Amino acid sequence: MDLSFYKSSLSEEIRDEGRTEGRAEGIARGILLLLAQAGVDVPEEARERVMGCADLDILSRWLLRAPTATSVEDVFAVG
């Protein structure tokens, strides 16, 4: 059985993409958990925006804002 694919640059790229997606999903879930813990109402549209975001920098920014947010708009605020 030829296992060379598993050592190829393509397979490594696929694994890296999967890791990034997993990190993004984990951060997004963390944001939603923090907001729920704080009693912040998160409409479905906002939940989809958080869960659909794949940009780790944006998600990290939102994650830092989530613990002190009093509304979902606080998380998404620009600046």
C-alpha positions in Angstrom: 0.0 0.0 0.0 1.4 3.4 -1.1 1.3 5.8 1.9 3.3 8.6 0.1 0.1 10.8 -0.1 0.1 11.1 3.7 3.6 12.7 3.6 2.9 15.0 0.6 2.7 18.7 0.8 -0.9 18.5 -0.4 -1.9 16.3 2.6 -0.1 18.6 5.0 -2.0 21.6 3.5 -5.3 19.7 4.0 -4.3 19.0 7.6 -3.4 22.6 8.3 -6.7 23.8 6.8 -8.5 21.4 9.1 -6.6 22.6 12.1 -7.4 26.2 11.3 -11.1 25.4 10.9 -11.1 23.5 14.2 -9.4 26.5 16.0 -11.9 28.9 14.5 -14.9 26.7 15.5 -13.5 26.4 19.1 -13.0 30.1 19.5 -16.5 30.8 18.0 -18.0 28.4 20.5 -16.1 30.1 23.3 -17.4 33.5 22.3 -21.0 32.2 22.4 -20.5 30.5 25.7 -19.1 33.6 27.3 -22.0 35.7 26.0 -24.5 33.1 27.3 -22.8 33.0 30.7 -23.1 36.8 30.8 -26.8 36.7 29.9 -26.3 38.5 26.6 -29.0 37.7 24.1 -27.5 36.4 20.8 -29.9 36.5 17.9 -29.6 33.7 15.4 -28.1 36.1 12.8 -25.3 37.0 15.2 -24.8 33.4 16.2 -24.4 32.5 12.5 -22.0 35.4 12.0 -19.8 34.1 14.9 -19.9 30.5 13.8 -19.4 31.3 10.2 -16.3 33.4 10.7 -13.1 31.7 9.8 -10.7 34.6 10.4 -8.7 33.8 13.6 -7.7 37.5 14.1 -11.3 38.7 14.0 -12.5 35.8 16.3 -9.7 36.6 18.7 -10.8 40.2 18.8 -14.4 39.2 19.5 -13.2 36.7 22.1 -11.4 39.4 24.0 -14.5 41.6 24.0 -17.0 38.9 24.9 -16.4 38.8 28.7 -17.2 42.5 29.1 -19.9 42.7 26.5 -23.4 43.8 27.5 -24.8 43.2 24.0 -23.7 41.3 20.9 -23.1 44.7 19.3 -20.3 45.3 21.9 -18.5 42.2 20.5 -18.8 43.3 16.9 -17.9 46.9 17.5 -15.3 48.3 15.1 -12.2 49.8 16.8 
